[in-house]
Amino acid sequence: MHWLETAAGREEEAVAALAAAPTGDAGGELFTRLRAWAWEGYLCDPVHRGNRDGVGWARFGWLPPAGRRAPDR
Amino acid sequence: MITHDAVDVCVVGAGLSGSIVSGALARRGRQVVVLEAGAGPRPDFVGDELAHIVDRRLLHHEPEVFVLDDGPPQVGTFLARNTGVGGPFAWSGFAYRFHPSDFRVASEAGIPDGSSVADWPFAYDELAPWYERAEELLAVGGVAGENPYEAPRATPYTEPPVPQGPGAERLAAAAKALGWHPYHPPAAVLARPRPDLGRGVCTGCGLCTFYGCPWEAKGRAGTIELAPTLQGVEVRAGCTATEIVCDVGGRPVAVRYVDARGGAAEQPARVIVLALNAPYVARLLLLSRSAAHPRGLGNASDQVGRHLTFHTGLFAYGVYDDVIGADRHPAPQVGVDDHSECRPWSSGAGFRRGGVLHGGVPAAFTGGPLAFARGLDVTIPLPDGVSRYGDDLLRFASWAYPRHQAVFALGEDLPRAENRATLDPEVRDSLGLPALHIDYSPHPEDVAQQRYLLDRAMQLLRASGATVVAGQQSPLPGGMFAGHAHGTTRMGTDPATSVTDDRGLVHGTDNLFVTGAGPFVTSAGLNPALTIAASALRSVEPIGAARSRQG
């Protein structure tokens, strides 16, 4: 059974366990990777299909400078 | 294997020094070929954080092995090496002249036990005219005399400095209150357009370090008048040098490389110039073993790869109650040089050579919220009490991003003979060749220096009104600054203790030169780009003369 399935309904507990894993430990590495992916989805240019309508950018008070947007794909 | 027709000069690397040398030699009528492992003259300059912060598209990605303090080998990509024809693209634009004392550290500070500190084989005055020429080529701006410790200069800067934003102004006022002497850092970032150079003015977009500039406000080799593409140089992108080939007598005669299609090729040349990132020059020399050079080319006295220095790197950041917008500026905003050279030593700080402080930029060293948020708790420390995930982290990140700024310290790294770039016996690069192996232990005085500079960075932020402050060493092993590497082909007059002469000619050869930061004897506590450019300009004449001697 996949670990995500075992954690169903206990997601907060699972994330807390990963976050508590020592640096360098596989759990710690997974936590860092998952968090990085979450940030990338939340704050990437919407052409990459995350950050829909710039919701993450708005939360950070940031707009991409004119002429610096990623090209549409 | 494809063997090309022989040319006058083959230059390996199309960054700053390789471009200067190749363009200048072509202007003198030499037939020059440049081999560049990276992309062609203008990669995409989009402001996409996924491309440039996550994927680091303008930097190399080869595996490297780093051994810190004789500990276990760590495998990763540790060095931030610019890639691409006409670079550097991903740099910040700081364009300093080294202080006169930086060329005579042994004479001024002595030789600390356990270090291999030495004087350079020439003094600041020898390089001064070449600094002036380099500043002209890169259109460096600044305010002469504003930094009381800057190297003497015969002429003022020809360009105005980068305007300071509100955060930098706040730091400058705080530095003055502390009795320091803040200044506009000399920078190859334009505060006014230069259409004669094809360069526009900085728009303050903030997506600067790690990015190319679509307006060419940030200087690079591709925009100078000596740019190889403007001087008729044949530049072959996507070509990675793998060996310097020698004849039976041991004389360098060609560069062997893997071309953009993955095929083996060889470029014979009467003169060869290695213009790579310093540790990679050493690696290429060590890869060039032959019967005549069983320890590697230029390595008869076992000096290749030694005396490797980076810079000590550390930073602190502070968050203010109001929005300061430090994410809307290039990195050269405000500098403090009061803690460089031997000045802290005289106050009993426990180390001899200090470093420079730069402030007014985001903690990720570039603008963009993803760079900041993704770096939190990884390369940017979280303040005490902030959760590592969830709503608490999001609240802090989104609140702090527009309200924060950082102060970075860049310190001189004392050379040690044991700090060395070699070939790793196990890990291979993408071509199957031995990966770069780095053995490194910071000198004890550098450790003391790091603590001192971090304290000064935090002191400055607090004095400027920051309400939350956190700081740490750079995340590179040993707290080293990833973007600057020097030494490994140290210059000197004695072949027993150096690899090249004072112009970069490899001892024991008459046609193999090294440019870039490899020949640096010591690292100074300042950004190296302008010294790399000036040294390359100074080497053009002897390289041209070496070609003439070949008939």
Contacts between the chains, C-beta under 8 A, distances in Angstrom:
chain1	res1	chain2	res2	distance
A	15	B	389	6.1
A	15	B	390	7.6
A	19	B	388	5.1
A	19	B	389	5.6
A	31	B	388	7.9
A	31	B	389	7.7
A	32	B	378	6.4
A	35	B	377	7.8
A	35	B	388	7.7
A	35	B	389	6.0
A	36	B	54	8.0
A	36	B	374	5.5
A	36	B	378	7.7
A	39	B	370	6.2
A	39	B	373	4.7
A	39	B	374	4.6
A	40	B	50	6.5
A	40	B	54	6.3
A	40	B	370	6.6
A	40	B	374	6.9
A	42	B	373	7.8
A	43	B	49	7.2
A	43	B	369	5.1
A	43	B	370	4.1
A	43	B	373	6.0
A	43	B	374	7.8
A	44	B	49	6.6
A	44	B	50	5.2
A	44	B	370	6.4
A	45	B	48	5.5
A	45	B	49	7.1
A	45	B	50	6.9
A	48	B	50	6.0
A	56	B	369	7.2
A	57	B	369	6.6
A	59	B	394	7.6
A	59	B	398	4.8
A	60	B	369	4.0
A	60	B	373	7.6
A	60	B	397	7.4
A	60	B	398	4.9
A	60	B	401	4.9
A	60	B	402	7.1
A	61	B	323	7.2
A	61	B	398	7.5
A	61	B	401	7.1
A	61	B	402	4.7
A	62	B	327	7.2
A	62	B	368	7.5
A	62	B	369	4.9
A	62	B	401	7.1
A	62	B	402	7.3
A	64	B	47	6.1
A	65	B	47	6.5
A	65	B	203	6.8
A	65	B	204	8.0
A	65	B	205	3.5
A	65	B	206	6.8
A	65	B	207	6.7
A	65	B	328	8.0
A	66	B	203	7.8
A	66	B	205	7.9
A	67	B	47	7.7
A	67	B	203	7.7
A	67	B	205	7.5
A	67	B	214	6.0
A	67	B	215	7.9
A	68	B	46	6.9
A	68	B	47	2.7
A	68	B	205	5.4
A	68	B	207	5.4
A	68	B	214	7.3
A	69	B	46	7.2
A	69	B	47	6.6
A	69	B	48	7.9
A	70	B	46	5.0
A	70	B	47	7.2
A	70	B	48	3.8
A	70	B	50	7.7
A	70	B	51	7.2
A	71	B	46	6.4
